[in-house]
Amino acid sequence: MRVHVRLFAGLNRYVTNKPSGIPFDAELPDGATVEALIRHLGLPPDEVRVVFVNGRAQPLNFALTEGDEVGIFPPIGGG
């Protein structure tokens, strides 16, 4: 299955040379989870804080489906 991915706040450096937030497609086996996508992309698990699927925050064990739009964010600090 194919999902549409956007990486934010520097996570793109692990996968693509595109600027942060530019979408790209990832091909995964049917029934893959958010956690499987993170592993597939080679993202360090400790650098992933929040994952949105179709605009809603989801846990790592959430099962993805064809065409899902996934946004992955690292921890972000500010003040």
C-alpha positions as a Markdown table, in Angstrom:
| # | Residue | x | y | z |
|---|---|---|---|---|
| 1 | Met | 0.0 | 0.0 | 0.0 |
| 2 | Arg | 1.1 | 3.6 | -0.5 |
| 3 | Val | 0.8 | 6.3 | 2.1 |
| 4 | His | 1.7 | 10.0 | 1.8 |
| 5 | Val | 4.3 | 11.2 | 4.3 |
| 6 | Arg | 5.4 | 14.7 | 5.5 |
| 7 | Leu | 8.3 | 15.0 | 7.8 |
| 8 | Phe | 8.7 | 18.1 | 9.9 |
| 9 | Ala | 11.3 | 20.1 | 11.9 |
| 10 | Gly | 14.4 | 18.4 | 10.5 |
| 11 | Leu | 13.2 | 14.8 | 10.3 |
| 12 | Asn | 13.5 | 15.1 | 6.6 |
| 13 | Arg | 17.3 | 14.8 | 6.8 |
| 14 | Tyr | 16.9 | 11.1 | 7.5 |
| 15 | Val | 14.9 | 10.4 | 4.3 |
| 16 | Thr | 15.0 | 13.0 | 1.6 |
| 17 | Asn | 16.8 | 16.2 | 0.6 |
| 18 | Lys | 13.4 | 17.9 | 0.2 |
| 19 | Pro | 12.5 | 20.8 | 2.5 |
| 20 | Ser | 10.6 | 20.0 | 5.7 |
| 21 | Gly | 6.9 | 19.4 | 5.1 |
| 22 | Ile | 7.1 | 18.5 | 1.4 |
| 23 | Pro | 5.1 | 15.3 | 0.9 |
| 24 | Phe | 6.5 | 12.1 | -0.6 |
| 25 | Asp | 5.0 | 8.6 | -0.9 |
| 26 | Ala | 6.1 | 5.5 | 1.0 |
| 27 | Glu | 5.3 | 1.9 | 0.0 |
| 28 | Leu | 4.4 | -0.5 | 2.8 |
| 29 | Pro | 2.9 | -3.9 | 3.2 |
| 30 | Asp | -0.9 | -4.0 | 3.8 |
| 31 | Gly | -1.7 | -3.6 | 7.5 |
| 32 | Ala | 1.5 | -1.8 | 8.4 |
| 33 | Thr | 1.5 | 0.4 | 11.5 |
| 34 | Val | 2.8 | 3.8 | 12.2 |
| 35 | Glu | 5.7 | 2.2 | 14.0 |
| 36 | Ala | 6.5 | 0.1 | 10.9 |
| 37 | Leu | 6.5 | 3.3 | 8.8 |
| 38 | Ile | 8.9 | 4.9 | 11.2 |
| 39 | Arg | 11.3 | 1.9 | 10.9 |
| 40 | His | 10.8 | 1.8 | 7.1 |
| 41 | Leu | 11.9 | 5.4 | 6.9 |
| 42 | Gly | 14.9 | 4.9 | 9.1 |
| 43 | Leu | 13.8 | 7.5 | 11.6 |
| 44 | Pro | 15.3 | 7.2 | 15.1 |
| 45 | Pro | 12.4 | 6.3 | 17.4 |
| 46 | Asp | 13.5 | 8.7 | 20.1 |
| 47 | Glu | 13.3 | 11.6 | 17.6 |
| 48 | Val | 9.6 | 11.0 | 16.8 |
| 49 | Arg | 7.2 | 12.7 | 19.2 |
| 50 | Val | 3.8 | 12.9 | 17.5 |
| 51 | Val | 2.3 | 11.3 | 14.4 |
| 52 | Phe | -0.8 | 12.5 | 12.7 |
| 53 | Val | -2.8 | 10.3 | 10.3 |
| 54 | Asn | -5.3 | 12.1 | 8.2 |
| 55 | Gly | -5.2 | 15.1 | 10.6 |
| 56 | Arg | -5.6 | 13.1 | 13.9 |
| 57 | Ala | -2.9 | 12.1 | 16.4 |
| 58 | Gln | -2.4 | 8.4 | 16.4 |
| 59 | Pro | -0.4 | 5.9 | 18.5 |
| 60 | Leu | 2.5 | 3.8 | 17.2 |
| 61 | Asn | 0.3 | 0.7 | 16.9 |
| 62 | Phe | -2.3 | 2.4 | 14.6 |
| 63 | Ala | -2.8 | 0.5 | 11.4 |
| 64 | Leu | -2.4 | 2.5 | 8.2 |
| 65 | Thr | -4.5 | 2.1 | 5.1 |
| 66 | Glu | -4.0 | 2.9 | 1.4 |
| 67 | Gly | -3.8 | 6.6 | 0.8 |
| 68 | Asp | -3.4 | 7.8 | 4.4 |
| 69 | Glu | -1.7 | 11.1 | 4.9 |
| 70 | Val | 0.9 | 10.9 | 7.7 |
| 71 | Gly | 2.7 | 13.8 | 9.3 |
| 72 | Ile | 5.6 | 13.0 | 11.6 |
| 73 | Phe | 6.9 | 15.5 | 14.1 |
| 74 | Pro | 9.9 | 15.4 | 16.5 |
| 75 | Pro | 9.8 | 16.9 | 20.0 |
| 76 | Ile | 9.7 | 20.7 | 19.7 |
| 77 | Gly | 10.7 | 23.1 | 22.5 |
| 78 | Gly | 10.1 | 26.7 | 22.7 |
| 79 | Gly | 9.5 | 29.4 | 25.1 |
